[in-house]
C-alpha cells in the first residue's frame, strides 16, 4: 500500500546541509531484491547471447578497415623520416601519431558504416521496431535520480513524460520514482513541494524517496531502489534530471525487452533540446545532425556488447540486481574507492553474467540537455575523466567479454588522446627546432625577398595535422551528407539553406574548441594522477553570467599553453599554417568560453537561422518558417504538445 513516511534526521553525510533537511518519502510497499556486490574477478567465460546475424564478419570488417586506414596514414610520415634514418624524437613522434590515428580511424570507419546503413536500410535495426508498439504486459518503473537540482524543471520534464503516456492510454503500465540524493535543504524542500503538486495530477503512480546517506552517488541511489523495490518490476527506465522521453519511445523499449528475453539493457541515442546559449546550440545541432550515423554504426558492430550512457535506457531489473553490484576499488581516491563512471562497468558486468547490452539509434523521442557553457561542461567532464581513469584497473578484470574491455578502453582513450595530441605537437616542434630552416630567395616586383621554406619533415607535421582533422571531422561530413541527400531529413532541417550555414558554424566552433579541450583534458589527467579528487558537485544546467575574471581564471592553463606555442611560432614562422588554428583558440579561450555561455549570443544565432533543429523549425517565427518547405516528417507526436516549452 502506498504511504507517507516523513521523518527528521540528523544523518551524517559528506555535506553538513543534510542535517537541516527533513528526510521525506512517499513509497509503495517494499519488494526486496538481493543485489550482491561483485569483485573484479569472476571465474569462467561470458556465455554467448543472442545477437544479430553476421556479427563476426562485421567486427572483422571494422578491424580491417581501421587498421588499413591507420597504416595508410602512418606510411607517409614514416617514409619521410626514414630517408635520413630515424632519430629518437622521430620514433617518439611516430608512436604518438600511431596511438592517435588508430582510434580516429576507428571512429571514422564507425561513422562511415553508419552512413551506409542509413542509406541502405534507414532506421531499421536488430530490434525491428514495429510502427505501433504493443501495449505493455508488465509494469515498468521510471527512475529519476536528483542531486540538488532545479525541482521545478525536473518535475516539468516528468509531467511531459506522464502526459505522453496518458495520451497513449499507457500510464497505468508505468510508475514514476523520484530518487533524491539532495543535500541542500532548500533543494530538498522544493522537491517535496513539487512532488506533492505533481502527484495529485499525474496519470502514472508517482513516488518520492530521499536518501539519508548518499553512498556511491547515482550508482548507489539506483542500487538502493533495486534492493528495496526492484522485486515488483521486471524493467526500469533510468533517467537523468534533464532527461525527456516520449511515450511512444517508452512503449517501444518495453516491447523490445518483452520480445528479447536475454536483453539486459537497451540504450537509446538521446538528442539534445532546450539549447539557449551558443555552446548549447552547437552541441544540439551537432548531435541532432551527426549523432544518427555514429549511433547506427556503433549498434551495427558492437551488437550485444554495446555502450551504456547511464540514462535514457531500459534495464531488466533482475539482471541488473544479479550482475551490477559494483566493486569498491582498492586504494585511495581519485583512482580508488567507489566506481564513478558506473555505466560502462554495469554494461560489462551485465554481459559477464550472460545478458546482452544493446544500442539503438532507430528510436526518436529520447532527449537530454547540454551544459550551458564550456566551463560548465568541463566541470562535469572532470568527474567523468576521473571515473574513466578508474577503468584502467578494470580493463584486465577476469571474466569480462573482450568487447566490454574495448568499450572501456574507448572511454579511457577519449581523455588520454588529449595529452597524446599535446605531446605530439611538442615533439613536432622540437624536431623542427633541431634543424635550421632553409631560406629561399624569391623574386618579387620590388626585388628579391627571403622567406622560410619548410623542411620536408615540416610537411610531415602538416600532413599529420591535416589527416587528424579530417578523420576527426569525417563523421560530421557523413551526417551532413545523409541529411542533404535524403529528402525527408533535408526538409526537416529546413533545406540546404539552413543545413550548410549550420554545418559551417558548427564545424568552425568545433575546430575552435578542440585545442581548448586538449589542454583542459591534459590538466584534468595531471590532477587525477597527482591524487586530486573531483568530488561530487551538482551539475550546472541553467545559463549564468560568467565574468571576465572568472573566465581568465578558469582557462589559465589554456592561455599559458597558447603563449608557449605562440612564442615558438615567432622563431619558426614557417609552421604558422599548422599551429595557428591551435594557438589562437588557446589565447582566446576566456572570450570563447564567456561568449559561448551567453544566452543572448545563442538567441542571436537562432534569430538569424543558424544551428536550427527540426523541432525548433516547427516552432520558428513565421519569417523563418516561410523560408523552408513543410517537412514530411513531423516532430514525434507524443512530444508535440510539450515541444513549445522544451524547445
KOLVOBA-917487 format. One line per 5 residues: number of its first residue (from 0); for each residue x, y, z of C-alpha. Coordinates in pm, 1 decimal, decimal comma. Example, Ala and Ser with C-alpha at 12.3 -4.5 7.8 and 13.67 -1.06 7.14 Angstrom:
2
0 = 1230,0 -450,0 780,0; 1367,0 -106,0 714,0
***
This chain:
647
0 = 0,0 0,0 0,0; 124,0 348,1 -79,8; 204,4 554,3 223,2; 371,4 867,4 356,3; 691,8 823,1 551,9
5 = 828,6 1154,6 670,2; 1093,2 1187,5 941,6; 1353,5 1435,1 1060,4; 1709,3 1300,2 1072,8; 2045,6 1432,7 1168,3
10 = 2221,5 1192,6 935,4; 2593,1 1210,3 884,9; 2678,4 1265,9 518,7; 2950,2 1430,6 315,2; 2755,0 1755,9 332,1
15 = 2651,1 1923,2 656,0; 2346,6 2075,1 484,1; 2164,6 1742,2 503,1; 2144,8 1766,5 883,3; 1899,5 2053,0 844,6
20 = 1669,4 1894,2 584,9; 1384,9 1652,7 663,3; 1406,6 1311,7 500,0; 1064,0 1250,7 348,3; 923,3 968,4 137,7
25 = 603,6 858,5 -31,4; 656,4 497,8 -131,7; 481,3 172,4 -218,2; 521,5 -143,0 -16,0; 874,4 -276,1 -44,0
30 = 958,5 -565,8 -275,9; 1317,8 -651,0 -180,3; 1561,8 -791,4 -433,2; 1906,2 -920,2 -346,5; 2188,9 -732,9 -520,1
35 = 2524,9 -883,7 -419,8; 2842,9 -688,6 -470,3; 3077,0 -841,3 -729,4; 3455,1 -830,1 -722,9; 3698,8 -752,2 -1000,7
40 = 3747,7 -1118,5 -1088,0; 3484,6 -1371,2 -1191,0; 3564,7 -1726,5 -1296,4; 3462,1 -1853,5 -1635,9; 3388,6 -1706,6 -1976,6
45 = 3082,6 -1490,3 -2051,3; 2818,9 -1718,2 -2209,2; 2701,2 -1637,9 -2563,0; 2389,2 -1425,9 -2603,2; 2152,1 -1374,0 -2897,5
50 = 2265,3 -1104,1 -3136,3; 2232,6 -1002,9 -3498,5; 2349,7 -1249,4 -3761,6; 2691,6 -1199,2 -3916,7; 2835,3 -1017,6 -3615,3
55 = 3184,4 -1168,8 -3651,9; 3223,6 -1052,1 -4015,5; 3105,1 -705,0 -3915,3; 3369,6 -677,4 -3646,7; 3633,5 -816,7 -3877,9
60 = 3541,6 -558,4 -4140,1; 3565,0 -278,2 -3883,0; 3902,4 -403,6 -3759,0; 4049,7 -441,3 -4108,3; 3918,0 -102,9 -4225,1
65 = 4056,0 68,4 -3915,2; 4399,2 -92,7 -3947,1; 4424,6 -27,9 -4322,4; 4328,1 337,9 -4282,6; 4572,8 375,9 -3993,0
70 = 4851,2 212,0 -4193,3; 4793,4 438,7 -4493,2; 4806,7 740,1 -4264,5; 5125,3 610,9 -4099,5; 5321,5 531,2 -4415,5
75 = 5372,2 889,0 -4536,3; 5543,8 1029,4 -4224,1; 5733,3 702,5 -4170,0; 5873,6 709,4 -4525,4; 5984,2 1073,0 -4497,0
80 = 6152,0 1024,3 -4159,3; 6323,9 706,8 -4282,0; 6511,3 885,8 -4563,6; 6783,8 1015,7 -4331,9; 6744,0 748,8 -4065,0
85 = 6515,3 764,2 -3766,1; 6610,4 979,6 -3468,4; 6479,1 908,6 -3119,7; 6239,2 1203,0 -3137,8; 6108,8 1092,8 -3475,5
90 = 6035,3 747,5 -3337,0; 5851,4 908,4 -3044,8; 5654,5 1128,1 -3287,2; 5553,2 827,3 -3495,3; 5447,2 632,7 -3186,1
95 = 5233,3 922,6 -3064,3; 5082,7 963,1 -3410,3; 5000,9 591,6 -3425,4; 4836,7 599,5 -3082,2; 4615,7 885,1 -3202,2
100 = 4543,1 772,8 -3556,0; 4411,0 425,4 -3468,1; 4112,8 544,5 -3255,4; 4048,5 829,5 -3500,2; 4041,3 580,5 -3788,1
105 = 3805,8 356,5 -3592,1; 3571,6 649,8 -3523,0; 3582,1 743,0 -3891,8; 3503,7 386,0 -4006,1; 3224,1 356,3 -3749,0
110 = 3053,7 668,0 -3886,3; 3106,6 556,0 -4245,7; 2937,5 224,5 -4165,6; 2651,4 418,4 -4007,1; 2615,0 629,5 -4321,0
115 = 2598,3 321,5 -4547,1; 2346,8 151,2 -4318,3; 2125,3 458,3 -4306,0; 2126,9 483,0 -4684,8; 2058,8 111,3 -4738,5
120 = 1808,7 26,5 -4466,0; 1712,0 354,5 -4299,5; 1636,7 345,2 -3926,7; 1571,5 -29,9 -3905,9; 1798,3 -224,5 -3673,3
125 = 1823,3 -551,3 -3481,0; 1501,5 -485,8 -3286,3; 1293,0 -411,4 -3597,3; 1059,5 -183,8 -3401,4; 701,6 -205,6 -3532,5
130 = 519,1 106,4 -3643,4; 292,2 80,7 -3339,6; 428,2 -84,0 -3023,8; 219,5 -336,8 -2832,4; 56,5 -244,7 -2504,9
135 = 288,3 -340,8 -2215,2; 215,0 -670,3 -2045,7; 405,8 -573,8 -1728,2; 467,2 -269,6 -1510,7; 781,7 -64,1 -1566,3
140 = 945,3 179,0 -1322,2; 1078,3 514,8 -1442,6; 1360,0 631,4 -1213,2; 1472,3 994,2 -1199,6; 1766,9 1044,9 -957,8
145 = 1809,6 1403,8 -835,4; 2101,5 1574,6 -664,8; 2040,7 1938,9 -569,2; 1860,3 2004,8 -898,7; 1603,0 2263,6 -1000,6
150 = 1293,4 2081,4 -878,1; 1053,2 2280,5 -1095,8; 1243,2 2194,8 -1415,3; 1283,2 1826,8 -1321,7; 914,8 1777,6 -1241,9
155 = 816,9 1968,4 -1557,0; 1004,4 1705,5 -1758,2; 833,3 1428,1 -1563,8; 499,4 1595,6 -1636,0; 571,9 1581,0 -2010,4
160 = 662,2 1212,7 -1985,6; 347,0 1147,2 -1784,6; 135,8 1336,8 -2039,7; 285,6 1138,9 -2327,7; 192,2 811,6 -2157,5
165 = -153,6 945,3 -2071,3; -213,7 1036,6 -2436,9; -136,3 676,6 -2535,5; -357,7 538,2 -2258,0; -48,4 364,5 -2117,6
170 = 7,1 549,5 -1790,4; -122,8 252,9 -1592,2; 177,0 44,9 -1702,4; 439,3 284,2 -1561,6; 530,3 402,3 -1210,3
175 = 743,2 714,5 -1163,0; 1004,4 720,3 -884,7; 1189,9 1038,3 -790,5; 1505,8 924,5 -609,1; 1658,5 1220,1 -429,3
180 = 2015,4 1241,4 -305,5; 1988,0 1614,8 -242,9; 2188,0 1755,5 45,8; 2082,6 2119,6 20,0; 1774,5 2177,1 243,2
185 = 1625,3 2431,9 4,8; 1652,8 2185,6 -284,4; 1501,1 1905,0 -77,2; 1207,9 2120,6 33,9; 1146,9 2235,3 -323,9
190 = 1146,3 1873,0 -440,5; 891,6 1772,3 -179,9; 663,8 2064,8 -260,9; 688,9 1997,6 -635,4; 623,2 1626,9 -581,2
195 = 311,1 1692,2 -375,3; 162,7 1901,7 -653,3; 273,1 1664,0 -928,5; 140,6 1350,9 -755,9; -212,2 1487,6 -745,7
200 = -228,8 1548,0 -1120,6; -12,7 1264,3 -1259,5; -170,7 980,2 -1453,2; 111,6 741,9 -1354,4; 152,5 630,7 -996,3
205 = 426,3 851,1 -856,4; 661,3 808,2 -561,8; 937,7 1002,0 -389,9; 1229,6 897,1 -170,9; 1519,1 1097,9 -30,2
210 = 1821,3 905,2 98,4; 1978,2 984,8 430,4; 2331,2 890,0 324,5; 2448,9 942,5 -33,8; 2661,4 627,9 -61,1
215 = 2804,6 560,7 -408,8; 2628,9 860,8 -558,9; 2397,9 785,4 -853,0; 2500,0 418,1 -876,1; 2421,7 373,9 -507,6
220 = 2096,9 566,4 -545,0; 1970,5 331,1 -815,3; 2104,9 23,0 -633,2; 1919,4 125,7 -317,3; 1592,9 135,0 -516,1
225 = 1665,0 -206,4 -670,5; 1728,8 -364,1 -330,8; 1411,8 -216,1 -178,3; 1157,1 -214,7 -462,8; 1310,1 -396,8 -761,4
230 = 1124,4 -721,4 -698,0; 796,7 -561,9 -811,9; 917,5 -451,3 -1156,7; 1058,5 -653,1 -1449,3; 1204,0 -338,6 -1613,2
235 = 1326,4 4,5 -1513,2; 1399,0 306,3 -1731,8; 1679,5 515,0 -1584,7; 1659,0 888,6 -1647,0; 1872,8 1187,9 -1562,6
240 = 1734,7 1508,8 -1416,8; 1747,8 1660,8 -1767,5; 1600,9 1357,6 -1948,7; 1285,8 1366,7 -2157,2; 1138,7 1065,1 -2339,3
245 = 825,0 1029,5 -2549,7; 553,2 785,9 -2451,0; 585,2 602,7 -2782,1; 958,7 550,2 -2729,4; 898,4 410,8 -2380,8
250 = 641,4 165,8 -2518,3; 882,4 56,5 -2791,8; 1153,6 -10,8 -2532,0; 924,9 -220,2 -2312,0; 801,5 -410,3 -2618,5
255 = 1161,8 -482,9 -2724,6; 1250,1 -614,0 -2378,5; 946,4 -842,7 -2381,6; 1034,9 -976,1 -2729,4; 1402,6 -1034,1 -2639,2
260 = 1416,7 -1214,9 -2302,7; 1800,6 -1221,4 -2290,8; 1832,0 -846,5 -2339,4; 1963,1 -694,1 -2019,9; 1977,8 -332,3 -2136,3
265 = 1876,5 -123,3 -2440,1; 2036,3 219,0 -2470,7; 1875,1 490,3 -2683,6; 2069,1 769,7 -2855,1; 1942,7 1091,2 -2692,8
270 = 1920,8 1415,1 -2890,0; 1978,4 1749,6 -2718,3; 1698,0 2000,9 -2664,6; 1633,3 2328,2 -2478,2; 1950,5 2491,5 -2612,3
275 = 1976,1 2858,9 -2521,6; 2342,4 2957,0 -2525,8; 2569,0 2937,3 -2830,5; 2760,7 2647,4 -2675,5; 2438,7 2452,5 -2621,1
280 = 2317,1 2529,5 -2970,5; 2637,8 2395,9 -3123,0; 2604,1 2074,0 -2923,5; 2232,8 2040,9 -3001,1; 2277,1 2086,7 -3376,0
285 = 2579,3 1857,9 -3396,3; 2421,9 1569,3 -3205,9; 2094,4 1603,2 -3396,9; 2261,3 1608,2 -3739,0; 2560,8 1377,2 -3692,1
290 = 2464,7 1153,7 -3400,0; 2249,1 916,8 -3600,4; 2530,0 784,7 -3821,5; 2756,6 734,5 -3518,6; 2488,5 550,1 -3317,9
295 = 2384,5 336,4 -3615,5; 2743,1 233,0 -3684,9; 2811,0 157,0 -3319,3; 2499,9 -59,3 -3285,1; 2589,7 -246,8 -3606,1
300 = 2928,9 -380,8 -3499,0; 2904,1 -388,5 -3119,3; 2578,8 -587,9 -3123,4; 2500,6 -736,7 -2778,6; 2815,6 -584,7 -2621,5
305 = 2731,7 -221,9 -2686,6; 2755,3 100,8 -2486,8; 2556,4 228,1 -2188,5; 2540,3 601,1 -2112,0; 2377,1 570,2 -1768,1
310 = 2043,2 727,6 -1864,7; 1763,6 715,5 -2123,9; 1793,9 337,0 -2127,1; 1571,5 46,8 -2024,7; 1720,5 -220,6 -1797,1
315 = 1595,7 -564,4 -1691,0; 1575,0 -528,1 -1314,3; 1656,1 -883,3 -1208,1; 1951,0 -899,9 -1447,6; 2079,0 -570,7 -1306,0
320 = 2039,6 -694,2 -948,5; 2220,4 -1021,5 -1019,3; 2504,2 -861,0 -1215,5; 2567,0 -498,7 -1123,0; 2663,9 -484,5 -757,8
325 = 2978,4 -280,9 -821,2; 3314,6 -341,8 -651,7; 3491,4 -95,6 -427,1; 3826,6 -34,2 -592,2; 4134,0 -75,1 -370,3
330 = 4337,4 228,9 -277,3; 4255,9 592,0 -213,0; 4069,5 838,9 -429,1; 4079,6 950,5 -702,9; 4154,2 608,0 -858,4
335 = 4031,4 400,9 -565,9; 3701,1 381,8 -381,0; 3353,4 362,2 -532,2; 3321,7 339,3 -909,9; 3233,9 681,9 -1050,7
340 = 3169,6 614,6 -1421,2; 2947,7 323,2 -1331,9; 2759,0 289,3 -1660,7; 3035,8 120,8 -1862,3; 3112,5 -113,9 -1572,1
345 = 2745,8 -205,9 -1528,6; 2723,0 -284,6 -1900,6; 3034,4 -503,7 -1876,5; 2901,6 -683,7 -1569,0; 2564,0 -748,3 -1733,6
350 = 2740,7 -906,3 -2028,8; 2966,1 -1106,9 -1797,4; 2657,3 -1268,6 -1643,8; 2512,2 -1363,6 -1983,3; 2287,6 -1063,7 -2057,8
355 = 2307,1 -864,6 -2379,4; 2360,3 -487,9 -2388,9; 2231,4 -311,6 -2699,6; 2243,7 34,9 -2850,8; 1965,1 151,6 -3079,9
360 = 1972,3 459,6 -3298,7; 1635,9 373,0 -3453,8; 1411,3 533,7 -3192,3; 1341,0 907,1 -3192,6; 1183,1 1066,1 -2887,8
365 = 1480,2 1038,8 -2648,7; 1620,4 1371,5 -2528,7; 1858,0 1533,2 -2282,4; 2008,1 1878,4 -2226,9; 2362,5 2011,0 -2261,0
370 = 2555,4 2216,1 -2003,3; 2504,6 2589,8 -2065,4; 2867,0 2666,4 -2143,0; 3213,0 2527,8 -2199,7; 3320,0 2578,1 -1840,5
375 = 3009,7 2401,5 -1707,3; 3080,3 2114,2 -1945,7; 3443,2 2090,4 -1833,0; 3336,2 2084,6 -1467,6; 3118,5 1781,5 -1540,8
380 = 3383,0 1632,6 -1768,6; 3635,5 1643,5 -1483,8; 3426,6 1391,7 -1290,7; 3378,6 1173,7 -1598,3; 3751,2 1182,6 -1668,1
385 = 3830,4 1060,1 -1317,7; 3572,2 783,7 -1348,6; 3708,6 669,1 -1683,1; 4062,0 657,8 -1546,5; 3935,5 416,1 -1279,7
390 = 3853,1 182,2 -1569,1; 4226,5 127,4 -1618,7; 4201,6 -105,5 -1319,3; 3904,5 -287,3 -1469,4; 4046,6 -347,6 -1817,7
395 = 4223,8 -663,5 -1700,0; 3947,8 -787,3 -1466,9; 3879,0 -1156,6 -1516,6; 3562,9 -1278,0 -1685,5; 3483,4 -970,5 -1895,9
400 = 3393,8 -1003,1 -2261,0; 3663,5 -861,3 -2495,7; 3410,3 -616,3 -2640,9; 3332,0 -491,0 -2291,0; 3701,7 -423,5 -2238,3
405 = 3709,9 -239,7 -2571,3; 3416,3 -21,5 -2467,6; 3600,4 81,8 -2151,2; 3923,5 136,2 -2346,7; 3737,9 369,2 -2583,9
410 = 3624,3 569,9 -2282,3; 3979,1 587,1 -2148,4; 4118,6 697,0 -2485,4; 3858,8 973,6 -2509,0; 4067,4 1150,5 -2244,0
415 = 4417,0 1010,0 -2297,5; 4405,3 1130,7 -2659,3; 4439,5 1489,9 -2540,5; 4780,4 1459,4 -2369,8; 4896,2 1237,9 -2656,9
420 = 4798,7 1510,9 -2903,4; 4966,5 1774,1 -2686,1; 5287,2 1569,9 -2666,9; 5276,4 1505,9 -3041,7; 5260,9 1880,9 -3107,3
425 = 5551,1 1949,4 -2871,3; 5757,2 1668,1 -3023,2; 5693,0 1800,7 -3373,3; 5807,2 2146,6 -3265,9; 6123,9 2014,1 -3106,2
430 = 6207,1 1815,3 -3420,9; 6170,1 2129,9 -3628,8; 6392,9 2330,1 -3393,9; 6672,8 2074,0 -3415,2; 6749,1 2175,1 -3773,6
435 = 6792,4 2524,2 -3911,6; 6514,2 2621,1 -4152,3; 6620,3 2661,3 -4514,4; 6599,9 3012,6 -4655,4; 6464,8 3056,5 -5004,7
440 = 6522,8 3366,1 -5223,0; 6227,0 3451,5 -5444,4; 6183,3 3729,5 -5696,4; 5910,3 3987,6 -5640,1; 5805,3 4305,5 -5815,2
445 = 6012,9 4508,0 -5570,2; 6319,3 4286,5 -5584,1; 6436,6 3974,5 -5403,8; 6271,6 3854,9 -5086,6; 6387,7 3592,8 -4838,2
450 = 6130,6 3350,8 -4695,8; 6148,7 3042,0 -4480,1; 6091,7 2720,7 -4675,2; 5953,0 2431,5 -4471,6; 6177,8 2130,0 -4438,9
455 = 6046,4 1809,6 -4584,4; 5966,5 1674,7 -4240,7; 5793,8 2003,8 -4172,4; 5547,6 1895,2 -4438,8; 5502,4 1576,4 -4238,0
460 = 5372,0 1786,7 -3948,8; 5123,2 1946,0 -4187,1; 5021,4 1601,7 -4317,3; 4971,7 1463,3 -3967,2; 4765,0 1762,2 -3858,6
465 = 4550,0 1772,7 -4172,4; 4480,1 1399,7 -4169,4; 4393,8 1404,0 -3799,2; 4146,1 1687,5 -3854,6; 3990,7 1503,5 -4149,8
470 = 3941,7 1179,0 -3958,6; 3811,0 1365,9 -3655,7; 3555,3 1562,8 -3855,5; 3472,0 1289,1 -4104,2; 3161,4 1179,0 -3907,2
475 = 3030,3 1535,6 -3933,7; 3072,9 1514,5 -4309,5; 2882,6 1183,8 -4322,4; 2596,3 1315,7 -4109,6; 2570,5 1623,7 -4329,5
480 = 2570,3 1416,7 -4649,0; 2292,1 1197,3 -4513,4; 2075,0 1498,5 -4432,6; 2146,8 1667,4 -4765,8; 2084,5 1358,4 -4978,9
485 = 1771,9 1229,0 -4805,0; 1468,2 1441,1 -4879,8; 1292,1 1369,9 -4551,2; 1587,3 1488,2 -4344,0; 1669,1 1778,1 -4574,9
490 = 1316,5 1914,8 -4541,5; 1306,7 1854,6 -4166,4; 1622,4 2065,6 -4123,3; 1479,0 2340,0 -4342,8; 1662,7 2262,9 -4664,1
495 = 2014,0 2329,9 -4791,1; 1986,2 2697,7 -4698,0; 1967,0 2608,5 -4329,5; 2184,3 2297,6 -4323,0; 2502,1 2432,6 -4484,7
500 = 2533,2 2751,3 -4272,8; 2462,2 2545,8 -3960,6; 2723,6 2286,3 -4051,5; 2979,0 2558,8 -4130,2; 2927,3 2730,7 -3794,3
505 = 2924,8 2403,2 -3601,5; 3250,0 2287,1 -3765,0; 3419,3 2622,4 -3701,6; 3314,5 2613,1 -3336,4; 3431,9 2252,7 -3303,5
510 = 3771,0 2341,2 -3452,6; 3799,0 2633,1 -3211,6; 3708,2 2426,5 -2906,4; 3925,6 2123,8 -2991,5; 4260,2 2269,3 -2868,6
515 = 4088,0 2407,2 -2558,5; 3959,9 2058,6 -2480,1; 4308,2 1919,7 -2546,9; 4470,3 2136,4 -2280,6; 4177,3 2102,0 -2037,8
520 = 4181,7 1722,0 -2053,1; 4559,1 1723,1 -2011,4; 4519,5 1935,0 -1697,7; 4249,2 1701,6 -1565,9; 4472,2 1396,9 -1607,4
525 = 4764,6 1568,9 -1436,4; 4538,0 1649,5 -1141,0; 4393,9 1297,4 -1124,3; 4728,4 1118,0 -1134,8; 4857,1 1368,3 -878,3
530 = 4588,8 1247,4 -637,0; 4326,6 1523,1 -662,9; 3967,7 1401,2 -626,5; 3689,9 1571,9 -824,7; 3428,2 1531,5 -553,8
535 = 3057,4 1525,6 -636,4; 2903,3 1859,3 -720,4; 2561,2 1939,7 -863,4; 2560,0 1990,5 -1238,5; 2505,3 2340,6 -1370,7
540 = 2206,4 2323,6 -1606,1; 2099,5 2687,1 -1625,5; 2295,7 2961,1 -1801,3; 2469,4 3206,2 -1569,5; 2666,4 3527,2 -1611,6
545 = 3035,0 3442,3 -1621,3; 3261,5 3741,7 -1561,9; 3585,1 3811,0 -1746,2; 3790,0 3746,7 -1432,7; 3618,5 3409,1 -1384,9
550 = 3680,2 3321,7 -1749,4; 4052,0 3403,2 -1728,2; 4087,6 3211,2 -1401,7; 3907,3 2907,0 -1544,7; 4122,0 2897,1 -1859,9
555 = 4462,2 2996,8 -1722,4; 4619,2 2668,9 -1839,3; 4490,1 2715,6 -2192,1; 4620,3 3071,9 -2215,8; 4963,2 2967,3 -2089,4
560 = 4980,2 2685,8 -2343,5; 4883,3 2930,7 -2617,5; 5162,5 3166,3 -2513,1; 5416,8 2882,2 -2531,7; 5310,7 2782,6 -2882,3
565 = 5294,6 3146,4 -2995,7; 5649,1 3207,4 -2874,7; 5764,9 2903,4 -3073,0; 5599,8 3038,1 -3387,5; 5791,8 3364,0 -3358,3
570 = 6108,8 3162,6 -3409,3; 5961,1 2932,7 -3673,7; 5701,0 3128,1 -3875,2; 5701,1 2857,8 -4143,5; 5488,2 2645,2 -3907,5
575 = 5222,5 2911,2 -3864,4; 4983,9 2737,0 -4104,0; 4982,5 2427,3 -3883,3; 4976,1 2584,7 -3539,2; 4764,7 2897,2 -3583,9
580 = 4433,6 2702,8 -3552,0; 4568,7 2578,4 -3219,9; 4732,9 2893,5 -3085,5; 4450,7 3140,0 -3148,9; 4173,9 2941,7 -2970,5
585 = 4402,4 2882,8 -2671,4; 4483,9 3252,8 -2638,2; 4118,3 3346,1 -2685,4; 3977,5 3066,9 -2466,4; 3842,5 3301,4 -2194,0
590 = 3648,3 3502,7 -2451,9; 3527,5 3187,9 -2630,5; 3404,9 3037,3 -2303,0; 3236,3 3357,9 -2191,6; 3060,3 3433,0 -2521,0
595 = 2957,4 3070,5 -2566,2; 2778,1 3073,2 -2230,0; 2571,6 3386,4 -2302,9; 2203,0 3335,2 -2377,3; 2187,4 3648,6 -2591,5
600 = 2456,7 3514,6 -2825,8; 2264,5 3189,7 -2869,5; 1942,7 3383,1 -2928,1; 2117,4 3587,7 -3196,5; 2228,4 3271,1 -3377,8
605 = 1874,9 3135,1 -3363,8; 1722,1 3462,9 -3482,9; 1936,2 3453,8 -3796,5; 1859,4 3088,5 -3865,6; 2185,6 2925,3 -3755,5
610 = 2202,0 2582,8 -3587,6; 1827,4 2518,7 -3601,5; 1695,9 2165,6 -3544,3; 1374,4 2015,6 -3686,8; 1192,6 2056,4 -3354,5
615 = 1282,2 2424,8 -3340,2; 1186,7 2486,9 -3702,1; 838,2 2357,4 -3627,4; 807,7 2638,6 -3373,3; 1011,5 2904,9 -3554,2
620 = 876,3 3254,9 -3619,5; 675,3 3289,1 -3939,3; 962,5 3458,9 -4119,6; 1182,3 3153,9 -4072,1; 908,3 2902,6 -4144,5
625 = 833,0 3064,2 -4477,6; 1193,5 3012,5 -4589,0; 1159,0 2635,3 -4594,8; 912,3 2374,4 -4724,8; 670,5 2194,7 -4497,1
630 = 850,3 1885,7 -4363,5; 716,4 1544,4 -4442,8; 840,3 1406,8 -4109,6; 674,3 1594,0 -3820,9; 800,7 1605,4 -3466,1
635 = 721,8 1298,5 -3251,4; 350,0 1300,2 -3174,8; 393,1 1240,1 -2803,5; 613,5 1544,0 -2759,0; 436,7 1780,0 -2995,9
640 = 241,6 1942,6 -2718,3; 547,9 1974,3 -2496,8; 799,1 2091,4 -2753,7; 693,2 2456,5 -2747,0; 816,2 2458,5 -2389,0
645 = 1105,3 2217,0 -2446,8; 1246,6 2396,8 -2749,5
***
